[in-house]
Amino acid sequence: MKLNAALKSYGKRSPGDWSDSMLGHHLRTPIRNGYSPVCPTASTGVWMLSLSAVTEDGFNVAGVKPAPLNDDRVLDNLLVPGDIVVSRSNTPERVGLAGLYRGEPEPCAYPDLMMRVRPSSSLNSEYLLLHLLSHRGRKYFSESARGSSSSMVKIDRAILESFPVPVPPLSEQRAIAAAISDVDALLGSLDRLITKKRDLKQAAMQQLLTGRTRLPEFSGRWETMKLGSLGSFSKGKGIRKDEVLTEGMPCVRYGEIYTQHNDVIRSFYSFVSREVAKRSRRLRTGDLIFAASGETAEEIGKCVAFLGHEEAYVGGDTVLLSPSGHDPQFLGYLLNQPSVVVQKARMGQGDAVVHISARNLASLTVSIPRQDEQKAIAAVLSDIDAEIDVLNQRREKTRLLKQGMMQELLTGRTRLV
């Protein structure tokens, strides 16, 4: 690909004191594919990157495996700090993902399905990585990739060499990389806080939902009951995939119970027309929704509570429990606990697709306190969830800030020096 064509596909030209160039003009050594030996299971002190070593966020240090000793081709493909590895064969969403090797683990080689980029002194590695991982970079590789299979596509050395890179002075490259690095550090700290809060919630659930730890104002024995005695069961219905809209009447589809919801429904991700809603099952405040189909016995019957008052609907492959005299939010937390998950797994039927029925769910055994203690426990866990939500919102705002900064700084629309 010629430079003008590459730049046209990539976006507008850069400021006058930047040079519009291609990656192939800024290499210390030629781009080269790696080597994939048969790797041992035991540690050898030499490491080989796996495909999971490159992610949407860059290099994943944990994505390594032992490499064989005394293999000259492994030694010939060792990385040095500042090298960038790029996935050359992957799914359409992941092809072209890149990571910067900063020296850990050491020594470390890279596999055949990756290419190594060793920038020249005119191009800062951190700055280059930002371009490779930017929205424009991801679009470039997605549009350039080729393959006979829709599930696996490839890019080659020529495509990578033709990658368009606006090149400012080195001092500005470093300043841009440092500014984005500061935002990455904030994202990292928020991720650690979110993980800490989730661990706290998990510990609180293990203690409070089993009665091992009681809240100060409560005592007395918990009652062991069958789930069927807590309320009445019914089934969701309707809502095919091709009936889902981006706006309309909110609904819950069984697959979203696994991918989008945890314990309590806080947002809706699918919508249907009024006509489709009439053929579905309307949710009532306090309903508990179980996923009645799943891929594994361990996940079957995951449960979420609907606490809202808006008009909303639920599709097929779901079982609903409408509890009476019990707190639905407490039950939403309780019915995903390990002691209940084990029971549901034993009741799941099927191999490729696992199912669980209302009859099976009704026979689950649970231990529960009085309703006032149920509400108090749910309030404690809900408060932790609210704190996690605030942190997630902060993280999303920070992610969008980073995205905006990259759009401004990597194009030269905003200058730092």
Secondary structure by P-SEA (a helix, b strand, c coil): ccaaaaaaacccccccccccccccccccccbbbbbbcccccccccbbbbccccccccccccccbbbbbcccaaaaaacccccbbbbbcccccccccbbbbbccccccbbbcccbbbbbbcccccaaaaaaaaacaaaaaaaaaaccccccccccccaaaaaacccccccaaaaaaaaaaaaaaaaaaaaaaaaaaaaaaaaaaaaaccccccccccccccbbbbbbccccbbbbbbbbbccccccccccccccaaaaacccccccccccbbbcaaaaaabbbbccbbbbbcccccccccccbbbbbcccccccccccbbbbbcccccaaaaaaaaacaaaaaaaaaacccccbbbbcaaaaaabbbbbccaaaaaaaaaaaaaaaaaaaaaaaaaaaaaaaaaaaaaaaaacccccc
